[in-house]
Amino acid sequence: MKLLSGKEVSQHVYNLLTDRIETLKKKNIIPGLAVVLVGEDPASKVYVRSKAKRFASLNLFSETLVLPETTSEGELLDLIKRLNKDSKYHGILVQLPLPSHINTDHILDEILPEKDVDGFHPVNLGKLAQGRPQFVACTPKGIMRILDYYDIDLSGKSVVIIGRSNIVGRPMSLLTSLKTQGANATTTICHSGTKNIPEITKMADVIIAAIGVPELIDESYIKEGAIVIDVGMNRVDSPERERGYKLVGDVNQKSIENKVAAITPVPGGVGPMTIAMLVENTVEAAERLSKII
Ligand SMILES: NC(=O)c1ccc[n+]([C@@H]2O[C@H](COP(=O)([O-])OP(=O)(O)OC[C@H]3O[C@@H](n4cnc5c(N)ncnc54)[C@H](OP(=O)(O)O)[C@@H]3O)[C@@H](O)[C@H]2O)c1
């Protein structure tokens, strides 16, 4: 079984970005990202911190704007409007989930599509659906990059995605089925309304699990020699660890390791690629907004 290391691929992405970042710096442009965090969700705080750390390590600019849980939808919309106008931010990211009194769609719709480095704005998702992607959601984009790095061509293959969120499953289904190099797959989406998922996934050459249920996918879902992309990042209790939890995927990796051809580990698989694609999208936003490309 081959481990598809997102950590390794992300390093490759950062190496490739160095020249582009240098070109921007010569024109006094530092790619900048505004990260908006509302509330105290512990997992969100960890994600936001690791994004900020990565930007700092590449000498890029990022600023995290932390707002209290009680922030109103109107206040958050006003902040987004301000960030849209502020030229030091080429990208704007609103960390999800938002508190339940705020309508996430209203907030994401307000971000300028040109600064929507998460690729969640309907204009960007719509462009992807039409086969003319601009900003593509970081996690699905990162998965395509892992497949490309390891020479896994999806053309003609059967891909089954479990999960249909706008963040992962839906854009993943669009990307894998595009008539483009490395994609061109026959894609099926499963979700909580799908009957007998193992019957469907057992036909798949590539399974992409983006469910949010710890270790749901075991050997009964997989055909011999399949490639498995485990998107899941689930915190499960682990009292023996200092922090009290561990991260596991949506796949029971132990149970399938002798059956699959390749798998992305958790951690170190899809996670690092999500951040790498955020950096790449922010660099691209800076290039576009400053008319370099
Ligand atoms: N590695 C990364 O960088 C990264 C990035 C984003 C997300 N993630 C992880 O990926 C996972 C999915 O994230 P998400 O944002 O897409 O989650 P989400 O919005 O909760 O969507 C989950 C999807 O899975 C489906 N589902 C839930 N339970 C199911 C079941 N028992 N059988 C079949 N389908 C089921 C849901 O169906 P319905 O549509 O019917 O509800 C939904 O479409 C989470 O573990 C998340 O932490 C990781």
The ligand as a Gaussian input file, in Angstrom:
#p B3LYP/6-31G(d) Opt

LIG

0 1
 N       -8.613000      17.688000       5.603000
 C       -9.152000      18.895000       5.411000
 O       -8.490000      19.861000       5.116000
 C      -10.628000      19.035000       5.551000
 C      -11.291000      20.140000       5.009000
 C      -12.688000      20.195000       5.099000
 C      -13.352000      19.176000       5.756000
 N      -12.648000      18.143000       6.312000
 C      -13.325000      17.028000       6.977000
 O      -14.057000      16.308000       5.999000
 C      -15.236000      15.783000       6.589000
 C      -16.437000      16.307000       5.797000
 O      -16.488000      17.707000       5.890000
 P      -17.708000      18.564000       5.294000
 O      -17.471000      19.978000       5.642000
 O      -17.912000      18.180000       3.874000
 O      -18.893000      17.962000       6.202000
 P      -20.475000      18.195000       6.111000
 O      -20.788000      19.534000       5.593000
 O      -21.004000      17.767000       7.435000
 O      -20.939000      17.129000       5.009000
 C      -20.898000      15.768000       5.254000
 C      -21.495000      15.023000       4.109000
 O      -21.472000      13.628000       4.433000
 C      -22.783000      13.074000       4.329000
 N      -22.971000      12.075000       5.383000
 C      -23.004000      12.256000       6.711000
 N      -23.179000      11.088000       7.355000
 C      -23.244000      10.141000       6.392000
 C      -23.397000       8.732000       6.414000
 N      -23.518000       8.051000       7.553000
 N      -23.425000       8.085000       5.233000
 C      -23.303000       8.749000       4.063000
 N      -23.136000      10.082000       3.979000
 C      -23.104000      10.764000       5.128000
 C      -23.744000      14.225000       4.500000
 O      -24.956000      13.914000       3.864000
 P      -26.186000      14.979000       3.772000
 O      -25.808000      15.936000       2.690000
 O      -27.335000      14.139000       3.404000
 O      -26.275000      15.610000       5.128000
 C      -22.967000      15.373000       3.837000
 O      -23.206000      15.408000       2.456000
 C      -15.185000      16.221000       8.057000
 O      -14.568000      15.199000       8.810000
 C      -14.306000      17.438000       8.029000
 O      -13.649000      17.665000       9.265000
 C      -11.318000      18.057000       6.205000

